Every structure is written in structure tokens, then in C-alpha cells.
Amino acid sequence: MEVSAGVGLSPCEKECLKWLVAGLRPDEIASRLHIGVKSIEKYIASAKVKMKCATRDQAVAKAIIFK
């Protein structure tokens, strides 16, 4: 899955969004990627800023729309 190329998301941010779209919670993503939950939360927060989203749900919706 890719989010709009012009947004400039890092590979980790894209990976986190991919798993959020799949329905995983941050703790489940952290377990799957073998990194800390705080790191996942940072990646998600950074992706939200880059995508100009106020909420995690909005970021997931944009990720689905823009693939």
C-alpha cells in the first residue's frame, strides 16, 4: 500500500498506516514490527501531520482513498 507519493511519508510511517488500515491497534503493530509502542505512536503522529489529519481515523481514511 502506498499513500500519495507527494506526501513524503517514511517507509515506517507507511508501514504503520498499512497495518492501521488492516485494523490493527498500535500495540499489535508494535508486536508485529518488533519495536516499541511509543515508536509506533510517533510514526502515526508524524504521518498525521504530513497528511494534514486531525485524527488517526482521518489518516486511515486518507490512506485508503489515496492507496
Stockholm file with secondary structure:
# STOCKHOLM 1.0

chainA/1-67         MEVSAGVGLSPCEKECLKWLVAGLRPDEIASRLHIGVKSIEKYIASAKVKMKCATRDQAVAKAIIFK
#=GR chainA/1-67 SS CCCCGGGCCCHHHHHHHHHHHTTCCHHHHHHHHTSCHHHHHHHHHHHHHHTTCSSHHHHHHHHHHHC
#=GC SS_cons        CCCCGGGCCCHHHHHHHHHHHTTCCHHHHHHHHTSCHHHHHHHHHHHHHHTTCSSHHHHHHHHHHHC
//
